[in-house]
Amino acid sequence: RYAGRAAPRPRRLPAVARAGAAVAVQIAGRVRLLRPAPRPPAPPPAGGDGVADTAGSAPWISD
């Protein structure tokens, strides 16, 4: 019988897990990220000016 003086059962400690640089904790059935993994740097641009080539602008096509 629960008299309200102490918890009816021992409380569980939070589960902590690491995956690389990320740290996750599970409390009350919910998983929270304490420290997300760092994002990899963006790839460098492939070159050019960022504008799609128009028809006939390839170097092997003679106009």
Biopython code that builds the backbone (N, CA, C, O; Angstrom):
import numpy as np
from Bio.PDB.StructureBuilder import StructureBuilder

atoms = [
    (1, "ARG", "N", (0.840, -1.181, 0.000)),
    (1, "ARG", "CA", (0.000, 0.000, 0.000)),
    (1, "ARG", "C", (0.882, 1.240, 0.000)),
    (1, "ARG", "O", (1.929, 1.264, 0.647)),
    (2, "TYR", "N", (0.457, 2.274, -0.729)),
    (2, "TYR", "CA", (1.245, 3.502, -0.872)),
    (2, "TYR", "C", (0.780, 4.516, 0.157)),
    (2, "TYR", "O", (-0.376, 4.940, 0.135)),
    (3, "ALA", "N", (1.677, 4.910, 1.065)),
    (3, "ALA", "CA", (1.332, 5.853, 2.123)),
    (3, "ALA", "C", (1.746, 7.283, 1.793)),
    (3, "ALA", "O", (1.423, 8.200, 2.549)),
    (4, "GLY", "N", (2.449, 7.496, 0.688)),
    (4, "GLY", "CA", (2.852, 8.832, 0.294)),
    (4, "GLY", "C", (4.144, 9.306, 0.921)),
    (4, "GLY", "O", (4.529, 10.459, 0.724)),
    (5, "ARG", "N", (4.821, 8.463, 1.662)),
    (5, "ARG", "CA", (6.067, 8.880, 2.320)),
    (5, "ARG", "C", (7.281, 8.704, 1.411)),
    (5, "ARG", "O", (8.241, 9.468, 1.500)),
    (6, "ALA", "N", (7.241, 7.732, 0.566)),
    (6, "ALA", "CA", (8.354, 7.473, -0.356)),
    (6, "ALA", "C", (7.779, 7.018, -1.694)),
    (6, "ALA", "O", (6.592, 6.709, -1.798)),
    (7, "ALA", "N", (8.617, 6.981, -2.695)),
    (7, "ALA", "CA", (8.172, 6.511, -4.000)),
    (7, "ALA", "C", (7.761, 5.045, -3.895)),
    (7, "ALA", "O", (8.395, 4.282, -3.167)),
    (8, "PRO", "N", (6.711, 4.639, -4.608)),
    (8, "PRO", "CA", (6.261, 3.253, -4.526)),
    (8, "PRO", "C", (7.302, 2.254, -5.028)),
    (8, "PRO", "O", (7.274, 1.088, -4.635)),
    (9, "ARG", "N", (8.196, 2.684, -5.871)),
    (9, "ARG", "CA", (9.283, 1.817, -6.337)),
    (9, "ARG", "C", (10.493, 2.706, -6.605)),
    (9, "ARG", "O", (10.342, 3.912, -6.803)),
    (10, "PRO", "N", (11.672, 2.133, -6.613)),
    (10, "PRO", "CA", (12.858, 2.955, -6.884)),
    (10, "PRO", "C", (12.785, 3.576, -8.283)),
    (10, "PRO", "O", (12.371, 2.931, -9.246)),
    (11, "ARG", "N", (13.188, 4.813, -8.367)),
    (11, "ARG", "CA", (13.177, 5.489, -9.670)),
    (11, "ARG", "C", (14.376, 5.039, -10.492)),
    (11, "ARG", "O", (15.475, 4.835, -9.976)),
    (12, "ARG", "N", (14.125, 4.892, -11.781)),
    (12, "ARG", "CA", (15.203, 4.487, -12.680)),
    (12, "ARG", "C", (16.000, 5.713, -13.094)),
    (12, "ARG", "O", (15.450, 6.798, -13.283)),
    (13, "LEU", "N", (17.276, 5.524, -13.229)),
    (13, "LEU", "CA", (18.123, 6.606, -13.711)),
    (13, "LEU", "C", (17.926, 6.773, -15.213)),
    (13, "LEU", "O", (17.558, 5.816, -15.894)),
    (14, "PRO", "N", (18.164, 7.970, -15.741)),
    (14, "PRO", "CA", (18.028, 8.164, -17.182)),
    (14, "PRO", "C", (19.051, 7.325, -17.948)),
    (14, "PRO", "O", (20.194, 7.173, -17.516)),
    (15, "ALA", "N", (18.629, 6.791, -19.072)),
    (15, "ALA", "CA", (19.529, 6.036, -19.938)),
    (15, "ALA", "C", (20.274, 7.022, -20.831)),
    (15, "ALA", "O", (19.659, 7.871, -21.476)),
    (16, "VAL", "N", (21.587, 6.909, -20.867)),
    (16, "VAL", "CA", (22.421, 7.801, -21.676)),
    (16, "VAL", "C", (23.157, 6.959, -22.696)),
    (16, "VAL", "O", (23.697, 5.903, -22.365)),
    (17, "ALA", "N", (23.182, 7.425, -23.943)),
    (17, "ALA", "CA", (23.880, 6.710, -25.008)),
    (17, "ALA", "C", (24.656, 7.708, -25.845)),
    (17, "ALA", "O", (24.260, 8.864, -25.994)),
    (18, "ARG", "N", (25.781, 7.234, -26.393)),
    (18, "ARG", "CA", (26.595, 8.061, -27.282)),
    (18, "ARG", "C", (26.717, 7.372, -28.624)),
    (18, "ARG", "O", (26.872, 6.153, -28.701)),
    (19, "ALA", "N", (26.646, 8.160, -29.674)),
    (19, "ALA", "CA", (26.873, 7.678, -31.030)),
    (19, "ALA", "C", (27.799, 8.691, -31.691)),
    (19, "ALA", "O", (27.341, 9.709, -32.209)),
    (20, "GLY", "N", (29.078, 8.418, -31.674)),
    (20, "GLY", "CA", (30.050, 9.380, -32.176)),
    (20, "GLY", "C", (30.113, 10.568, -31.234)),
    (20, "GLY", "O", (30.380, 10.407, -30.043)),
    (21, "ALA", "N", (29.869, 11.768, -31.763)),
    (21, "ALA", "CA", (29.901, 12.971, -30.936)),
    (21, "ALA", "C", (28.527, 13.318, -30.373)),
    (21, "ALA", "O", (28.409, 14.223, -29.547)),
    (22, "ALA", "N", (27.478, 12.602, -30.814)),
    (22, "ALA", "CA", (26.125, 12.885, -30.331)),
    (22, "ALA", "C", (25.892, 12.198, -28.994)),
    (22, "ALA", "O", (26.386, 11.096, -28.752)),
    (23, "VAL", "N", (25.133, 12.863, -28.132)),
    (23, "VAL", "CA", (24.776, 12.298, -26.827)),
    (23, "VAL", "C", (23.259, 12.364, -26.707)),
    (23, "VAL", "O", (22.666, 13.432, -26.862)),
    (24, "ALA", "N", (22.630, 11.217, -26.430)),
    (24, "ALA", "CA", (21.179, 11.142, -26.274)),
    (24, "ALA", "C", (20.856, 10.619, -24.889)),
    (24, "ALA", "O", (21.604, 9.822, -24.322)),
    (25, "VAL", "N", (19.729, 11.077, -24.345)),
    (25, "VAL", "CA", (19.277, 10.618, -23.033)),
    (25, "VAL", "C", (17.805, 10.234, -23.165)),
    (25, "VAL", "O", (17.047, 10.890, -23.879)),
    (26, "GLN", "N", (17.411, 9.174, -22.476)),
    (26, "GLN", "CA", (16.020, 8.737, -22.487)),
    (26, "GLN", "C", (15.447, 8.908, -21.089)),
    (26, "GLN", "O", (15.914, 8.290, -20.133)),
    (27, "ILE", "N", (14.426, 9.757, -20.984)),
    (27, "ILE", "CA", (13.755, 10.019, -19.712)),
    (27, "ILE", "C", (12.256, 9.848, -19.946)),
    (27, "ILE", "O", (11.690, 10.444, -20.862)),
    (28, "ALA", "N", (11.632, 9.043, -19.125)),
    (28, "ALA", "CA", (10.181, 8.814, -19.188)),
    (28, "ALA", "C", (9.746, 8.357, -20.572)),
    (28, "ALA", "O", (8.689, 8.764, -21.054)),
    (29, "GLY", "N", (10.540, 7.524, -21.211)),
    (29, "GLY", "CA", (10.179, 6.975, -22.510)),
    (29, "GLY", "C", (10.434, 7.893, -23.680)),
    (29, "GLY", "O", (10.166, 7.517, -24.820)),
    (30, "ARG", "N", (10.943, 9.086, -23.436)),
    (30, "ARG", "CA", (11.236, 10.024, -24.527)),
    (30, "ARG", "C", (12.736, 10.142, -24.699)),
    (30, "ARG", "O", (13.478, 10.185, -23.717)),
    (31, "VAL", "N", (13.182, 10.194, -25.941)),
    (31, "VAL", "CA", (14.606, 10.328, -26.238)),
    (31, "VAL", "C", (14.878, 11.777, -26.613)),
    (31, "VAL", "O", (14.215, 12.337, -27.487)),
    (32, "ARG", "N", (15.843, 12.372, -25.957)),
    (32, "ARG", "CA", (16.227, 13.762, -26.230)),
    (32, "ARG", "C", (17.705, 13.810, -26.579)),
    (32, "ARG", "O", (18.512, 13.089, -25.993)),
    (33, "LEU", "N", (18.053, 14.655, -27.528)),
    (33, "LEU", "CA", (19.456, 14.845, -27.887)),
    (33, "LEU", "C", (20.027, 15.952, -27.022)),
    (33, "LEU", "O", (19.572, 17.094, -27.082)),
    (34, "LEU", "N", (21.025, 15.612, -26.219)),
    (34, "LEU", "CA", (21.693, 16.634, -25.417)),
    (34, "LEU", "C", (22.723, 17.371, -26.247)),
    (34, "LEU", "O", (22.889, 18.583, -26.114)),
    (35, "ARG", "N", (23.416, 16.636, -27.104)),
    (35, "ARG", "CA", (24.426, 17.243, -27.970)),
    (35, "ARG", "C", (24.321, 16.565, -29.329)),
    (35, "ARG", "O", (24.773, 15.429, -29.477)),
    (36, "PRO", "N", (23.735, 17.231, -30.331)),
    (36, "PRO", "CA", (23.640, 16.616, -31.653)),
    (36, "PRO", "C", (25.016, 16.436, -32.280)),
    (36, "PRO", "O", (25.968, 17.127, -31.919)),
    (37, "ALA", "N", (25.111, 15.517, -33.209)),
    (37, "ALA", "CA", (26.365, 15.293, -33.928)),
    (37, "ALA", "C", (26.654, 16.505, -34.809)),
    (37, "ALA", "O", (25.727, 17.097, -35.361)),
    (38, "PRO", "N", (27.913, 16.880, -34.947)),
    (38, "PRO", "CA", (28.236, 18.018, -35.822)),
    (38, "PRO", "C", (27.924, 17.680, -37.273)),
    (38, "PRO", "O", (28.100, 16.546, -37.717)),
    (39, "ARG", "N", (27.468, 18.667, -37.986)),
    (39, "ARG", "CA", (27.151, 18.461, -39.404)),
    (39, "ARG", "C", (28.433, 18.515, -40.221)),
    (39, "ARG", "O", (29.325, 19.311, -39.927)),
    (40, "PRO", "N", (28.529, 17.674, -41.243)),
    (40, "PRO", "CA", (29.727, 17.732, -42.094)),
    (40, "PRO", "C", (29.736, 19.036, -42.888)),
    (40, "PRO", "O", (28.680, 19.604, -43.165)),
    (41, "PRO", "N", (30.921, 19.509, -43.252)),
    (41, "PRO", "CA", (30.977, 20.754, -44.028)),
    (41, "PRO", "C", (30.325, 20.574, -45.394)),
    (41, "PRO", "O", (30.319, 19.477, -45.954)),
    (42, "ALA", "N", (29.784, 21.650, -45.913)),
    (42, "ALA", "CA", (29.135, 21.610, -47.224)),
    (42, "ALA", "C", (30.180, 21.330, -48.300)),
    (42, "ALA", "O", (31.311, 21.806, -48.202)),
    (43, "PRO", "N", (29.813, 20.562, -49.323)),
    (43, "PRO", "CA", (30.778, 20.292, -50.394)),
    (43, "PRO", "C", (31.096, 21.568, -51.164)),
    (43, "PRO", "O", (30.245, 22.449, -51.288)),
    (44, "PRO", "N", (32.313, 21.669, -51.678)),
    (44, "PRO", "CA", (32.666, 22.870, -52.457)),
    (44, "PRO", "C", (31.847, 22.919, -53.742)),
    (44, "PRO", "O", (31.434, 21.878, -54.254)),
    (45, "PRO", "N", (31.612, 24.110, -54.263)),
    (45, "PRO", "CA", (30.848, 24.215, -55.508)),
    (45, "PRO", "C", (31.571, 23.510, -56.652)),
    (45, "PRO", "O", (32.800, 23.434, -56.671)),
    (46, "ALA", "N", (30.796, 22.999, -57.601)),
    (46, "ALA", "CA", (31.357, 22.224, -58.712)),
    (46, "ALA", "C", (32.078, 23.110, -59.722)),
    (46, "ALA", "O", (32.761, 22.594, -60.607)),
    (47, "GLY", "N", (31.947, 24.385, -59.614)),
    (47, "GLY", "CA", (32.604, 25.291, -60.550)),
    (47, "GLY", "C", (31.574, 26.047, -61.367)),
    (47, "GLY", "O", (30.376, 25.777, -61.282)),
    (48, "GLY", "N", (32.040, 26.977, -62.141)),
    (48, "GLY", "CA", (31.132, 27.786, -62.940)),
    (48, "GLY", "C", (30.588, 28.943, -62.128)),
    (48, "GLY", "O", (31.042, 29.221, -61.018)),
    (49, "ASP", "N", (29.608, 29.608, -62.706)),
    (49, "ASP", "CA", (29.043, 30.781, -62.043)),
    (49, "ASP", "C", (27.717, 30.479, -61.364)),
    (49, "ASP", "O", (27.064, 31.392, -60.859)),
    (50, "GLY", "N", (27.305, 29.217, -61.340)),
    (50, "GLY", "CA", (26.063, 28.853, -60.693)),
    (50, "GLY", "C", (24.852, 28.958, -61.588)),
    (50, "GLY", "O", (23.733, 28.680, -61.156)),
    (51, "VAL", "N", (25.061, 29.359, -62.843)),
    (51, "VAL", "CA", (23.963, 29.483, -63.795)),
    (51, "VAL", "C", (24.017, 28.292, -64.737)),
    (51, "VAL", "O", (25.085, 27.934, -65.234)),
    (52, "ALA", "N", (22.870, 27.680, -64.980)),
    (52, "ALA", "CA", (22.824, 26.526, -65.877)),
    (52, "ALA", "C", (23.264, 26.934, -67.279)),
    (52, "ALA", "O", (22.966, 28.033, -67.748)),
    (53, "ASP", "N", (23.979, 26.024, -67.936)),
    (53, "ASP", "CA", (24.419, 26.298, -69.304)),
    (53, "ASP", "C", (23.219, 26.332, -70.243)),
    (53, "ASP", "O", (22.254, 25.587, -70.071)),
    (54, "THR", "N", (23.299, 27.201, -71.228)),
    (54, "THR", "CA", (22.237, 27.269, -72.232)),
    (54, "THR", "C", (22.633, 26.409, -73.413)),
    (54, "THR", "O", (23.795, 26.026, -73.545)),
    (55, "ALA", "N", (21.682, 26.105, -74.267)),
    (55, "ALA", "CA", (21.946, 25.252, -75.430)),
    (55, "ALA", "C", (22.988, 25.907, -76.325)),
    (55, "ALA", "O", (22.926, 27.106, -76.596)),
    (56, "GLY", "N", (23.942, 25.109, -76.780)),
    (56, "GLY", "CA", (24.960, 25.611, -77.688)),
    (56, "GLY", "C", (26.155, 26.219, -76.993)),
    (56, "GLY", "O", (27.057, 26.712, -77.671)),
    (57, "SER", "N", (26.208, 26.210, -75.669)),
    (57, "SER", "CA", (27.331, 26.837, -74.994)),
    (57, "SER", "C", (28.420, 25.841, -74.624)),
    (57, "SER", "O", (29.461, 26.237, -74.101)),
    (58, "ALA", "N", (28.199, 24.552, -74.886)),
    (58, "ALA", "CA", (29.233, 23.570, -74.583)),
    (58, "ALA", "C", (30.432, 23.823, -75.488)),
    (58, "ALA", "O", (30.247, 24.210, -76.642)),
    (59, "PRO", "N", (31.660, 23.615, -75.001)),
    (59, "PRO", "CA", (32.844, 23.952, -75.807)),
    (59, "PRO", "C", (32.989, 23.104, -77.064)),
    (59, "PRO", "O", (33.656, 23.536, -78.003)),
    (60, "TRP", "N", (32.397, 21.922, -77.122)),
    (60, "TRP", "CA", (32.565, 21.076, -78.302)),
    (60, "TRP", "C", (31.531, 21.362, -79.374)),
    (60, "TRP", "O", (31.542, 20.727, -80.429)),
    (61, "ILE", "N", (30.626, 22.322, -79.118)),
    (61, "ILE", "CA", (29.639, 22.689, -80.136)),
    (61, "ILE", "C", (30.111, 23.976, -80.796)),
    (61, "ILE", "O", (30.354, 24.978, -80.123)),
    (62, "SER", "N", (30.236, 23.941, -82.106)),
    (62, "SER", "CA", (30.650, 25.160, -82.817)),
    (62, "SER", "C", (29.415, 25.863, -83.351)),
    (62, "SER", "O", (28.560, 25.255, -83.995)),
    (63, "ASP", "N", (29.342, 27.131, -83.075)),
    (63, "ASP", "CA", (28.181, 27.903, -83.536)),
    (63, "ASP", "C", (28.471, 28.571, -84.844)),
    (63, "ASP", "O", (27.611, 29.264, -85.387)),
]
sb = StructureBuilder()
sb.init_structure("model")
sb.init_model(0)
sb.init_chain("A")
sb.init_seg("    ")
for serial, (resi, resn, name, xyz) in enumerate(atoms, 1):
    if name == "N":
        sb.init_residue(resn, " ", resi, " ")
    sb.init_atom(name, np.array(xyz, "f"), 0.0, 1.0, " ", f" {name:<3s}", serial, name[0])
structure = sb.get_structure()
